[in-house]
Amino acid sequence: MMTLSVRVATGLAAAWQMTHFAAFRIATFFVPSELSADVKGKLGFREDPRGANLWLVVPNDAGVLQGAQDRDGVHCVHPVQAYLDLKEHPERAVEAAERLRAELMNWKRDA
């Protein structure tokens, strides 16, 4: 079983690392557990209901890491996982998902 011990980019941040499509404001990372107040303080993180630009997500299942890999120094989920996660993102998530699918998930179907 795979365990989540690293921070892994997903959503818009991962899509950008994979395709360099469109600037984004929200960065989303899977983290192994809720960050302590001390770590959040060192990061300058503050919880805000509006205008949030960093989403730290503790996944329900370590399967989100299946196929994760380093992309130019940023550990990212597999393109399929990023595509799925983009369904919950605002901004240009629909366009980013389309780009991911066109560039990295263009498998041919059996006729």
KACOR-V208514 format. One record per pair of residues at least 12 apart in sequence whose C-alpha atoms are under 7 Angstrom apart, sorted by the first residue. I is the first residue (numbers start at 0). J is the second residue. Records with the same first field share a line. If there is no record, write none. Layout:
# KACOR-V208514
I: J ; J
This chain:
# KACOR-V208514
1: 61
2: 61
3: 31 ; 61
4: 31
5: 30 ; 31
6: 28 ; 29 ; 30
7: 28 ; 29 ; 30 ; 74 ; 75 ; 76
8: 27 ; 28 ; 29 ; 74 ; 75 ; 76
9: 27 ; 28 ; 75 ; 76 ; 81 ; 84
10: 27 ; 81 ; 84 ; 85
11: 23 ; 25 ; 26 ; 85 ; 92
12: 26 ; 27
13: 75 ; 76 ; 81
14: 81 ; 95 ; 99
16: 70
18: 99
20: 95
24: 52
25: 52 ; 53
26: 52 ; 53 ; 54
27: 53 ; 54 ; 55
28: 54 ; 55 ; 56
29: 55 ; 56 ; 57 ; 58
30: 55 ; 56 ; 57
31: 57
32: 57
33: 57
63: 80
64: 76
65: 77
78: 99 ; 103
82: 96 ; 99
